[in-house]
């Protein structure tokens, strides 16, 4: 076998390819890619991990705002109304715990002057005076019979004299006002009571004494001149 000379070995070693070297820029680029992927995964984890907590924190102020809105609506309603009549003024306290729909409707109608010039259509001595939009003839006789038959029934504050209310009316047609002039034991089935006369009871009694016909309608017209809403009672 022929021996290779040292000179030939040197030439062959020079012709062999050296291993490929990875450049510094490539290493830096891949490191940056790995770091970006890790940071992206970490950010995604933090977002989904904290999302329920953020939603809860966002819902809490929203719920508090709703509660405050309801409270502010309730407290912003006027507390009193002054009914001006030809006989004088009647001040009523509006119950804040009364039916919100009834109170809001009453307030809205007062602001639109709905009651201005409205007559008292029926005056029943020792019972009620009524002004408004409904026919009360049949109901008046029925109530008088029930009131007399009830006799000594226990009365609640809603049945006392000088309470103000309106007819329970599921169709929401019209709006009438009743002011009781005596304790009446069966009002719950007929009226929604939303206030009480606190000043001007004598005016109510004067209206109660007017002459009426057989249908309890005043022979001489008397009515509401205007209703003014107040936040504070007049001294």
Backbone as numpy.savetxt, mean C-alpha at the origin, in Angstrom:
# Nx Ny Nz CAx CAy CAz Cx Cy Cz
88.41 -55.32 -40.74 87.57 -54.13 -40.74 88.44 -52.90 -40.74
88.08 -51.94 -41.61 88.93 -50.76 -41.75 88.74 -49.83 -40.60
89.76 -49.29 -40.07 89.71 -48.35 -38.95 89.49 -46.94 -39.47
88.61 -46.21 -38.74 88.32 -44.83 -39.14 89.36 -43.94 -38.53
89.87 -43.10 -39.31 90.94 -42.24 -38.87 90.38 -41.12 -38.00
91.13 -40.63 -37.06 90.68 -39.54 -36.16 90.18 -38.33 -36.91
90.74 -38.02 -38.00 90.32 -36.85 -38.74 88.90 -37.03 -39.27
88.59 -38.26 -39.72 87.26 -38.54 -40.23 86.21 -38.49 -39.11
86.61 -38.99 -37.90 85.70 -38.95 -36.75 85.35 -37.51 -36.39
86.30 -36.64 -36.47 86.07 -35.24 -36.16 85.08 -34.63 -37.14
85.26 -35.01 -38.43 84.35 -34.48 -39.44 82.94 -34.98 -39.23
82.81 -36.31 -38.88 81.47 -36.88 -38.65 80.78 -36.24 -37.46
81.53 -35.96 -36.37 80.95 -35.35 -35.18 80.43 -33.95 -35.45
81.07 -33.23 -36.32 80.63 -31.89 -36.66 79.35 -31.90 -37.49
79.20 -33.03 -38.30 78.02 -33.08 -39.14 76.78 -33.54 -38.39
76.88 -34.13 -37.16 75.71 -34.53 -36.36 74.95 -33.30 -35.86
73.62 -33.38 -35.90 72.78 -32.26 -35.48 72.73 -32.16 -33.98
72.91 -30.98 -33.48 72.81 -30.74 -32.02 71.33 -30.67 -31.63
71.02 -31.02 -30.36 69.62 -30.94 -29.90 69.09 -29.51 -30.01
67.73 -29.41 -30.39 67.09 -28.10 -30.57 66.92 -27.40 -29.23
67.32 -26.16 -29.16 67.18 -25.39 -27.93 65.86 -24.56 -27.96
65.09 -24.51 -26.76 63.86 -23.69 -26.65 64.27 -22.27 -26.31
63.75 -21.36 -27.08 64.15 -19.97 -26.87 63.55 -19.40 -25.58
64.16 -18.39 -25.04 63.71 -17.73 -23.80 62.33 -17.10 -23.96
62.07 -16.52 -25.13 60.77 -15.87 -25.36 59.63 -16.90 -25.34
59.90 -18.12 -25.86 58.87 -19.17 -25.85 58.54 -19.58 -24.43
59.56 -19.73 -23.61 59.34 -20.12 -22.20 58.50 -19.06 -21.49
58.84 -17.80 -21.70 58.11 -16.72 -21.05 56.65 -16.71 -21.52
56.45 -16.91 -22.83 55.08 -16.91 -23.37 54.22 -18.00 -22.74
54.74 -19.21 -22.64 53.98 -20.32 -22.07 53.71 -20.12 -20.58
54.69 -19.55 -19.90 54.47 -19.24 -18.48 53.33 -18.24 -18.30
53.29 -17.24 -19.16 52.22 -16.25 -19.08 50.87 -16.90 -19.36
50.83 -17.80 -20.34 49.58 -18.49 -20.67 49.09 -19.30 -19.47
50.00 -20.02 -18.82 49.63 -20.83 -17.65 49.10 -19.94 -16.53
49.79 -18.82 -16.30 49.37 -17.90 -15.24 47.98 -17.34 -15.53
47.73 -16.96 -16.80 46.41 -16.43 -17.17 45.31 -17.46 -17.00
45.57 -18.68 -17.35 44.57 -19.75 -17.18 44.25 -19.96 -15.71
45.30 -19.98 -14.86 45.09 -20.16 -13.42 44.28 -19.01 -12.84
44.63 -17.78 -13.22 43.90 -16.61 -12.71 42.44 -16.63 -13.17
42.20 -17.04 -14.40 40.83 -17.11 -14.91 40.01 -18.14 -14.14
40.59 -19.30 -13.89 39.89 -20.33 -13.11 39.60 -19.84 -11.70
40.55 -19.14 -11.10 40.36 -18.64 -9.73 39.25 -17.57 -9.67
39.26 -16.69 -10.68 38.23 -15.65 -10.73 36.85 -16.27 -10.92
36.76 -17.28 -11.78 35.48 -17.96 -11.98 34.99 -18.61 -10.70
35.90 -19.24 -9.99 35.54 -19.89 -8.71 35.02 -18.87 -7.70
35.71 -17.72 -7.57 35.29 -16.70 -6.62 33.91 -16.13 -6.99
33.67 -15.95 -8.29 32.38 -15.39 -8.73 31.23 -16.30 -8.34
31.33 -17.57 -8.65 30.22 -18.49 -8.37 30.12 -18.81 -6.89
31.24 -18.74 -6.17 31.21 -19.03 -4.74 30.52 -17.91 -3.96
30.73 -16.66 -4.39 30.17 -15.53 -3.66 28.85 -15.05 -4.22
28.36 -15.58 -5.31 27.13 -15.09 -5.94 25.90 -15.22 -5.03
25.68 -16.38 -4.36 24.51 -16.45 -3.47 24.53 -15.39 -2.38
25.72 -15.12 -1.84 25.83 -14.11 -0.78 25.50 -12.72 -1.32
25.97 -12.41 -2.54 25.69 -11.11 -3.11 24.21 -10.95 -3.41
23.58 -12.03 -3.89 22.15 -11.95 -4.19 21.35 -11.71 -2.92
21.78 -12.37 -1.82 21.09 -12.17 -0.54 21.24 -10.74 -0.07
22.46 -10.18 -0.20 22.69 -8.81 0.23 21.92 -7.82 -0.63
21.75 -8.14 -1.92 20.99 -7.24 -2.80 19.51 -7.32 -2.50
19.00 -8.50 -2.13 17.58 -8.66 -1.84 17.19 -8.00 -0.55
18.10 -7.92 0.42 17.77 -7.33 1.72 17.40 -5.87 1.61
18.21 -5.02 0.96 17.78 -3.62 0.81 16.49 -3.50 0.01
16.30 -4.40 -0.98 15.08 -4.35 -1.78 13.87 -4.60 -0.90
13.97 -5.62 -0.02 12.86 -5.93 0.88 12.62 -4.79 1.86
13.73 -4.20 2.37 13.58 -3.08 3.29 12.91 -1.90 2.60
13.26 -1.69 1.29 12.66 -0.58 0.56 11.16 -0.78 0.39
10.75 -2.04 0.08 9.32 -2.33 -0.05 8.60 -2.06 1.25
9.21 -2.52 2.37 8.60 -2.30 3.68 8.47 -0.83 3.99
9.54 -0.06 3.68 9.49 1.38 3.95 8.45 2.06 3.08
8.28 1.58 1.83 7.28 2.18 0.95 5.89 1.99 1.49
5.61 0.76 2.00 4.29 0.50 2.56 4.05 1.35 3.79
5.09 1.44 4.65 4.93 2.26 5.86 4.74 3.72 5.51
5.50 4.21 4.53 5.40 5.62 4.19 4.04 5.94 3.57
3.49 4.97 2.80 2.16 5.17 2.23 1.12 5.28 3.33
1.29 4.41 4.33 0.32 4.41 5.42 0.41 5.69 6.23
1.64 6.12 6.53 1.79 7.31 7.36 1.53 8.59 6.58
1.59 8.55 5.23 1.36 9.76 4.45 -0.12 10.06 4.26
-0.98 9.09 4.57 -2.42 9.35 4.47 -2.81 10.43 5.48
-3.72 11.32 5.10 -4.18 12.33 6.06 -4.85 11.67 7.25
-4.70 12.28 8.41 -5.26 11.71 9.64 -6.65 12.24 9.94
-7.01 13.37 9.33 -8.29 14.00 9.66 -8.94 14.55 8.39
-10.25 14.70 8.46 -11.01 15.35 7.39 -12.05 16.26 8.02
-12.20 17.44 7.47 -13.18 18.41 7.97 -14.32 18.51 6.95
-15.52 18.12 7.38 -16.71 18.17 6.53 -17.44 19.48 6.81
-17.44 20.37 5.86 -18.14 21.65 6.00 -19.58 21.50 5.53
-20.53 21.91 6.37 -21.96 21.87 6.03 -22.56 23.24 6.30
-23.81 23.42 5.89 -24.50 24.68 6.15 -24.73 24.88 7.64
-24.73 23.81 8.41 -24.92 23.90 9.86 -23.62 24.17 10.61
-22.49 23.89 9.97 -21.19 24.03 10.63 -20.24 22.92 10.17
-19.09 22.85 10.83 -18.04 21.90 10.42 -18.02 20.67 11.33
-17.74 19.54 10.71 -17.62 18.26 11.42 -16.22 17.72 11.16
-15.45 17.51 12.21 -14.09 16.98 12.06 -14.09 15.49 12.37
-13.56 14.72 11.45 -13.47 13.28 11.69 -12.01 12.85 11.72
-11.71 11.87 12.55 -10.40 11.24 12.57 -10.47 10.01 11.67
-9.54 9.92 10.74 -9.49 8.78 9.83 -8.64 7.69 10.46
-9.20 6.51 10.60 -8.47 5.40 11.21 -7.40 4.88 10.26
-6.15 4.86 10.73 -5.05 4.37 9.90 -5.12 2.86 9.71
-5.77 2.17 10.66 -5.88 0.71 10.55 -7.14 0.27 9.83
-7.90 1.22 9.29 -9.11 0.86 8.55 -8.72 0.28 7.19
-9.73 -0.20 6.47 -9.48 -0.77 5.15 -8.73 0.21 4.26
-7.54 -0.20 3.80 -6.71 0.70 2.99 -7.42 1.11 1.71
-8.14 0.18 1.08 -8.84 0.51 -0.16 -9.89 1.59 0.07
-10.63 1.45 1.17 -11.70 2.41 1.46 -11.10 3.78 1.78
-10.08 3.81 2.63 -9.47 5.09 3.01 -8.85 5.77 1.80
-8.11 5.01 1.00 -7.47 5.60 -0.18 -8.51 6.15 -1.16
-9.62 5.44 -1.30 -10.66 5.91 -2.21 -11.33 7.17 -1.66
-11.59 7.19 -0.36 -12.18 8.37 0.26 -11.26 9.58 0.08
-9.98 9.40 0.33 -9.01 10.49 0.19 -8.96 10.98 -1.26
-8.93 10.03 -2.20 -8.87 10.40 -3.61 -10.11 11.19 -4.02
-11.28 10.78 -3.55 -12.52 11.48 -3.90 -12.57 12.87 -3.26
-12.03 12.98 -2.04 -11.96 14.30 -1.41 -11.09 15.25 -2.22
-9.95 14.74 -2.70 -9.03 15.58 -3.47 -9.62 16.00 -4.81
-10.53 15.18 -5.34 -11.15 15.52 -6.63 -12.47 16.28 -6.45
-12.78 16.71 -5.19 -14.00 17.47 -4.89 -15.29 16.69 -5.20
-15.19 15.37 -5.09 -16.35 14.53 -5.39 -17.53 14.83 -4.45
-17.23 15.15 -3.20 -18.29 15.35 -2.20 -18.81 16.79 -2.17
-18.17 17.67 -2.91 -18.56 19.08 -2.87 -19.97 19.26 -3.40
-20.87 19.79 -2.57 -22.25 19.99 -2.96 -23.14 18.76 -2.84
-22.59 17.67 -2.30 -23.38 16.44 -2.18 -24.40 16.57 -1.04
-25.67 16.29 -1.30 -26.69 16.43 -0.25 -26.71 15.24 0.70
-27.20 15.48 1.92 -27.53 14.38 2.81 -28.88 13.85 2.33
-28.88 12.67 1.78 -30.07 12.12 1.13 -31.07 11.57 2.14
-30.55 11.03 3.24 -31.45 10.43 4.24 -30.98 10.81 5.63
-31.93 11.19 6.47 -31.64 11.53 7.86 -32.62 10.73 8.73
-32.09 9.83 9.54 -32.93 8.98 10.38 -32.58 9.25 11.83
-33.50 9.83 12.55 -33.23 10.22 13.93 -32.88 9.00 14.78
-31.89 9.22 15.66 -31.39 8.14 16.52 -30.87 6.95 15.72
-30.35 7.25 14.53 -29.82 6.17 13.70 -28.61 6.65 12.90
-28.84 7.20 11.71 -27.72 7.66 10.87 -28.17 8.85 10.03
-27.16 9.59 9.56 -27.38 10.53 8.46 -26.51 10.03 7.30
-27.04 10.14 6.09 -26.36 9.54 4.94 -26.33 10.51 3.78
-25.15 10.59 3.17 -24.99 11.36 1.95 -24.20 10.53 0.96
-24.56 10.58 -0.30 -23.79 9.80 -1.26 -24.57 9.36 -2.46
-24.14 8.23 -3.01 -24.58 7.84 -4.35 -25.57 6.67 -4.39
-26.01 6.16 -3.23 -26.83 4.96 -3.25 -28.25 5.23 -2.77
-29.19 4.40 -3.22 -30.57 4.45 -2.76 -30.65 3.72 -1.43
-31.12 4.41 -0.42 -31.06 3.88 0.94 -32.44 3.57 1.52
-33.50 3.75 0.72 -34.86 3.65 1.27 -35.15 2.30 1.91
-34.98 1.22 1.15 -35.27 -0.10 1.68 -34.36 -0.47 2.83
-33.08 -0.14 2.69 -32.11 -0.47 3.73 -32.42 0.27 5.02
-32.89 1.50 4.92 -33.18 2.29 6.12 -34.25 1.62 6.98
-35.33 1.20 6.36 -36.41 0.56 7.11 -35.94 -0.77 7.70
-35.14 -1.52 6.93 -34.63 -2.81 7.42 -33.73 -2.60 8.63
-32.86 -1.60 8.56 -31.95 -1.35 9.67 -32.70 -0.92 10.92
-33.71 -0.07 10.75 -34.48 0.39 11.92 -35.14 -0.79 12.62
-35.73 -1.69 11.85 -36.36 -2.87 12.46 -35.34 -3.73 13.18
-34.17 -3.94 12.56 -33.14 -4.75 13.20 -32.60 -4.07 14.45
-32.42 -2.74 14.38 -31.89 -2.01 15.54 -32.84 -2.12 16.72
-34.15 -1.99 16.47 -35.13 -2.09 17.55 -35.19 -3.51 18.10
-35.10 -4.50 17.19 -35.20 -5.89 17.63 -33.96 -6.33 18.41
-32.81 -5.71 18.10 -31.56 -6.12 18.76 -31.55 -5.75 20.23
-32.19 -4.65 20.57 -32.35 -4.27 21.97 -31.06 -4.15 22.73
-30.80 -5.13 23.60 -29.69 -5.04 24.55 -28.43 -5.75 24.06
-28.29 -5.96 22.77 -27.09 -6.64 22.27 -25.83 -5.86 22.64
-24.75 -6.62 22.89 -23.47 -5.97 23.23 -22.97 -5.18 22.03
-22.37 -4.04 22.31 -21.89 -3.15 21.25 -20.38 -3.09 21.25
-19.79 -3.03 20.07 -18.35 -2.82 19.94 -18.12 -1.35 19.62
-16.86 -0.88 19.69 -16.60 0.52 19.34 -17.10 0.90 17.95
-17.12 -0.06 17.02 -17.58 0.24 15.67 -19.06 0.58 15.64
-19.80 0.19 16.70 -21.24 0.41 16.71 -21.63 1.67 17.48
-20.67 2.41 17.95 -20.98 3.58 18.76 -21.54 4.70 17.89
-22.05 5.73 18.56 -22.52 6.91 17.84 -21.35 7.70 17.29
-21.63 8.49 16.26 -20.66 9.40 15.65 -19.50 8.66 14.98
-19.75 7.46 14.46 -18.79 6.75 13.63 -19.10 7.07 12.17
-18.08 7.11 11.34 -18.27 7.38 9.92 -17.84 6.16 9.11
-18.65 5.81 8.14 -18.35 4.65 7.32 -18.98 4.75 5.96
-18.81 3.70 5.18 -19.40 3.64 3.85 -19.96 2.24 3.62
-20.90 2.12 2.71 -21.52 0.83 2.43 -20.51 -0.15 1.87
-20.58 -1.40 2.34 -19.79 -2.46 1.72 -20.34 -2.70 0.32
-19.49 -2.45 -0.67 -19.97 -2.53 -2.05 -18.94 -3.23 -2.91
-19.10 -4.53 -3.19 -18.08 -5.27 -3.96 -17.87 -4.75 -5.36
-18.86 -4.04 -5.92 -18.72 -3.53 -7.28 -18.02 -2.18 -7.35
-17.76 -1.57 -6.16 -17.07 -0.29 -6.11 -17.74 0.79 -6.96
-19.06 0.79 -6.98 -19.78 1.82 -7.72 -20.20 2.92 -6.75
-19.72 4.11 -7.01 -20.08 5.23 -6.15 -19.43 5.13 -4.78
-19.80 6.09 -3.95 -19.26 6.13 -2.58 -20.23 6.95 -1.75
-20.72 6.37 -0.65 -21.61 7.12 0.22 -21.01 7.21 1.62
-21.47 8.21 2.36 -20.99 8.43 3.72 -22.13 8.27 4.71
-21.85 7.54 5.78 -22.80 7.39 6.86 -22.16 7.89 8.15
-22.90 8.69 8.91 -22.47 9.08 10.25 -23.55 8.59 11.20
-23.17 7.69 12.09 -24.15 7.16 13.04 -24.47 8.21 14.10
-25.73 8.23 14.51 -26.14 9.19 15.56 -26.55 8.47 16.84
-26.40 7.14 16.84 -26.72 6.34 18.03 -25.97 5.02 17.90
-25.78 4.31 19.02 -25.15 2.99 18.92 -26.04 2.03 18.11
-25.43 1.36 17.14 -26.18 0.45 16.27 -25.48 -0.91 16.27
-26.15 -1.96 16.71 -25.47 -3.24 16.92 -25.22 -4.06 15.67
-25.76 -3.72 14.52 -25.61 -4.60 13.35 -24.92 -3.92 12.17
-23.98 -3.04 12.46 -23.32 -2.31 11.37 -22.29 -3.14 10.61
-21.72 -4.15 11.25 -20.64 -4.88 10.59 -21.04 -5.46 9.25
-22.30 -5.89 9.12 -22.75 -6.49 7.87 -23.08 -5.45 6.81
-23.13 -4.18 7.20 -23.60 -3.14 6.29 -22.51 -2.14 5.90
-21.71 -1.74 6.88 -20.77 -0.64 6.65 -19.32 -1.04 6.90
-18.45 -0.33 6.21 -17.02 -0.35 6.54 -16.75 0.94 7.30
-16.49 0.84 8.60 -16.23 2.02 9.42 -14.76 2.41 9.26
-14.51 3.68 8.91 -13.12 4.11 8.70 -12.77 5.39 9.46
-13.66 5.85 10.34 -13.33 7.04 11.12 -14.38 7.34 12.17
-14.10 8.41 12.91 -14.98 8.82 14.01 -15.02 10.34 14.11
-16.21 10.86 14.42 -16.35 12.31 14.62 -15.70 12.67 15.95
-14.73 13.58 15.92 -14.06 14.01 17.15 -14.40 15.46 17.50
-15.00 16.15 16.56 -15.41 17.54 16.82 -16.59 17.87 15.89
-17.62 18.47 16.46 -18.79 18.80 15.66 -19.93 17.82 15.85
-19.92 17.09 16.98 -21.04 16.18 17.26 -22.36 16.95 17.33
-22.28 18.19 17.83 -23.50 19.01 17.91 -24.04 19.34 16.52
-23.14 19.48 15.53 -23.57 19.73 14.16 -24.28 18.50 13.60
-23.73 17.32 13.90 -24.38 16.07 13.48 -25.79 16.00 14.05
-25.92 16.37 15.33 -27.23 16.31 15.98 -28.20 17.34 15.40
-27.68 18.50 15.00 -28.54 19.49 14.36 -29.08 18.97 13.03
-28.20 18.34 12.27 -28.65 17.76 10.99 -29.66 16.65 11.25
-29.44 15.90 12.32 -30.34 14.80 12.67 -31.76 15.30 12.96
-31.88 16.54 13.39 -33.18 17.07 13.81 -33.97 17.72 12.67
-33.42 17.75 11.45 -34.16 18.40 10.36 -35.41 17.59 10.04
-36.43 18.28 9.52 -37.67 17.60 9.14 -37.44 16.75 7.89
-38.04 15.55 7.91 -37.90 14.64 6.77 -39.29 14.14 6.34
-39.34 13.60 5.14 -40.59 13.01 4.67 -40.64 11.54 5.07
-41.63 10.81 4.53 -41.79 9.40 4.91 -40.66 8.51 4.43
-39.81 9.04 3.51 -38.65 8.28 3.02 -37.36 8.73 3.69
-37.48 9.47 4.78 -36.33 9.97 5.55 -35.48 10.95 4.76
-36.06 11.58 3.76 -35.34 12.59 2.99 -35.66 13.97 3.55
-34.63 14.79 3.79 -34.87 16.13 4.34 -35.80 16.95 3.45
-36.76 17.60 4.09 -37.67 18.46 3.34 -36.97 19.71 2.84
-36.02 20.19 3.62 -35.19 21.32 3.20 -33.79 20.78 2.89
-33.33 20.93 1.67 -32.03 20.35 1.31 -30.91 20.83 2.22
-30.08 19.90 2.63 -28.88 20.21 3.39 -27.81 19.22 2.95
-26.60 19.71 2.79 -25.56 18.81 2.27 -24.16 19.22 2.66
-23.22 18.60 1.97 -21.79 18.83 2.21 -21.32 19.94 1.30
-20.78 20.99 1.89 -20.23 22.08 1.08 -18.86 21.70 0.52
-18.06 21.04 1.36 -16.71 20.62 0.94 -16.11 19.73 2.02
-15.10 18.96 1.66 -14.35 18.17 2.63 -12.88 18.51 2.47
-12.24 18.93 3.55 -10.84 19.29 3.54 -10.02 18.27 4.33
-8.95 17.77 3.74 -8.09 16.79 4.42 -7.03 17.51 5.25
-6.73 16.95 6.42 -5.75 17.55 7.33 -4.83 16.48 7.89
-3.58 16.87 8.13 -2.66 15.97 8.83 -2.75 16.08 10.33
-3.20 17.26 10.80 -3.36 17.49 12.23 -4.75 18.04 12.50
-5.27 17.66 13.67 -6.60 18.13 14.04 -6.54 19.61 14.39
-7.61 20.31 14.09 -7.68 21.73 14.45 -7.89 21.88 15.94
-7.22 22.80 16.55 -7.37 23.01 18.00 -8.65 23.78 18.30
